[in-house]
Amino acid sequence: MITKGIRGAITVDENSEEAIKNATLELLKIMIEKNNIDKSMISHVIFTLTDDLNAAFPAKFARIDMGWQETAMMCFHELNVPNSLSQCLRVLIVLNCDEKFVPKFVYLKGAANLR
């Protein structure tokens, strides 16, 4: 087994707990589905948000709504780079997986232009 990361990002409609929750769950569910991930494979998860999003911690929704109570997660602010995408939630899921596993990255809504 080796460790690999899966990147994902989504723009959030507004700076509210409900909007951050909806975006977090939408992004995580698609990432899990596209990569056929079982939560036992997850080593840890890193969330970043642009500094215009501070109404909630995305990790809270992964713990409560997805049952990731045993998963190590941290939330950070993204670098404030001039002219970068605003209202953006990014995630890095780090997995323990087979060497042949090929991560499928997921970019949704306004974040699709990041790729």
C-alpha positions in Angstrom: 0.0 0.0 0.0 1.0 3.6 -0.7 -0.4 7.0 0.0 -2.0 9.2 -2.7 -4.0 12.4 -2.7 -7.2 13.4 -4.5 -7.8 17.1 -5.1 -11.1 18.7 -5.4 -12.6 22.2 -5.4 -16.0 23.9 -5.6 -17.3 27.5 -5.4 -19.7 28.3 -2.6 -22.8 30.4 -3.3 -22.6 32.5 -0.2 -20.8 32.8 3.1 -23.3 30.9 5.2 -23.2 27.7 7.2 -25.8 26.1 5.0 -24.0 27.1 1.7 -20.7 25.8 3.0 -22.4 22.6 4.2 -24.1 22.0 0.9 -20.9 22.6 -1.1 -18.8 20.4 1.2 -21.1 17.5 1.0 -21.6 17.8 -2.8 -17.9 17.9 -3.4 -17.0 15.0 -1.0 -19.8 12.8 -2.3 -18.7 13.2 -5.9 -15.0 12.7 -5.0 -15.9 9.5 -3.1 -18.1 8.2 -5.9 -15.7 8.9 -8.7 -12.8 7.4 -6.9 -14.6 4.4 -5.3 -13.3 5.3 -1.8 -14.2 3.5 1.3 -13.7 5.7 4.4 -11.3 3.1 5.9 -8.9 4.1 3.1 -8.7 7.7 4.1 -5.6 8.8 6.0 -6.5 12.4 6.5 -8.3 15.3 4.8 -7.2 18.9 4.4 -9.8 21.6 3.6 -9.0 25.2 2.6 -11.4 28.1 2.1 -10.8 31.5 0.6 -10.9 34.2 3.3 -14.4 35.3 2.1 -15.7 32.0 3.5 -15.6 31.8 7.3 -19.2 30.9 8.4 -18.4 27.2 9.1 -15.7 24.5 9.2 -16.1 22.0 6.3 -14.7 19.2 8.5 -17.7 19.5 10.8 -20.0 18.3 7.9 -17.7 15.5 6.9 -17.8 14.2 10.5 -21.5 14.6 11.1 -23.1 13.9 7.8 -20.6 11.5 6.3 -19.6 9.6 9.5 -15.9 10.5 9.3 -15.5 10.6 13.1 -12.3 8.7 13.1 -10.7 10.6 10.2 -8.1 13.3 10.9 -9.2 16.6 9.3 -8.0 20.2 9.4 -9.4 23.4 7.9 -7.2 26.3 6.7 -7.5 29.6 4.8 -6.3 29.5 1.2 -3.5 32.0 0.2 -5.0 35.4 -0.7 -3.5 35.7 -4.1 -4.5 38.7 -6.2 -7.2 38.0 -8.8 -7.6 34.4 -7.7 -11.0 32.6 -7.5 -13.2 33.8 -4.7 -15.7 31.9 -2.5 -13.8 28.7 -3.2 -13.6 25.5 -1.0 -10.7 23.1 -1.8 -10.1 19.7 -0.4 -7.3 17.2 -0.4 -8.2 13.6 0.5 -5.1 11.6 1.3 -5.7 7.8 0.9 -3.9 4.6 1.7 -4.3 2.7 -1.6 -2.9 0.3 -4.1 0.0 1.5 -6.2 -2.2 1.2 -9.4 -4.9 3.6 -8.1 -5.2 6.7 -10.3 -6.9 9.6 -8.6 -9.7 11.3 -10.3 -9.7 15.0 -9.4 -13.1 16.9 -9.1 -13.6 20.5 -9.8 -17.2 21.8 -9.6 -19.1 25.0 -10.4 -16.8 28.0 -10.7 -13.9 25.9 -9.7 -14.1 24.0 -13.0 -11.8 26.6 -14.6 -9.0 25.7 -12.1 -8.3 22.8 -14.4 
